[in-house]
Amino acid sequence: MPTAEVSLPDDVDIEIRQLIEEGEFINRDQAVEELLSLGVSAYTTEESTSQVADEDLFTQVVEDQQDPAMRNEGGDDERTL
């Protein structure tokens, strides 16, 4: 497993210690690993979601377009402008 050394601001370090003391995590290593994973997942999900939404919007616009020759406008033979 790769290792990394990070410097944390005091307030973040205090919050991690509090989470460990409250029983949210077994130890510091588990806390840091899980919190980093959650942060990366949240960042990745946000990026992917907006990209998928943009693709869906484009696809929907293309699907909504109709070829004028394919329109069924009823039994009128009159031309309209």
C-alpha positions, -999 to +999 in steps of 0.1 A: +000+000+000+014+034-009+022+058+019+020+096+020+030+122+044+007+152+048+007+183+070-027+191+084-039+224+099-044+222+137-082+224+134-084+194+111-061+174+133-084+182+163-115+172+144-099+138+135-089+132+171-124+140+182-139+115+157-116+088+170-125+096+206-162+095+197-157+060+183-162+069+146-129+053+138-107+027+154-074+047+150-058+076+132-047+056+102-082+043+096-097+078+100-072+094+076-076+067+050-114+067+051-117+105+051-094+108+022-113+081+003-146+099+009-131+132-002-118+117-035-151+099-041-171+131-036-148+150-059-149+123-086-187+118-083-193+155-087-171+157-118-187+126-134-223+137-126-219+170-144-203+154-174-231+128-177-258+155-172-242+175-201-242+144-223-279+137-214-289+173-222-272+171-256-288+137-263-322+149-253-320+180-276-310+159-305-338+134-298-363+163-296-355+175-330-378+164-358-373+162-395-399+185-410-406+159-438-414+133-411-440+155-393-476+143-393-496+175-393-530+159-401-551+157-432-546+193-444-531+196-479-528+233-475-493+248-473-484+269-444-457+294-441 
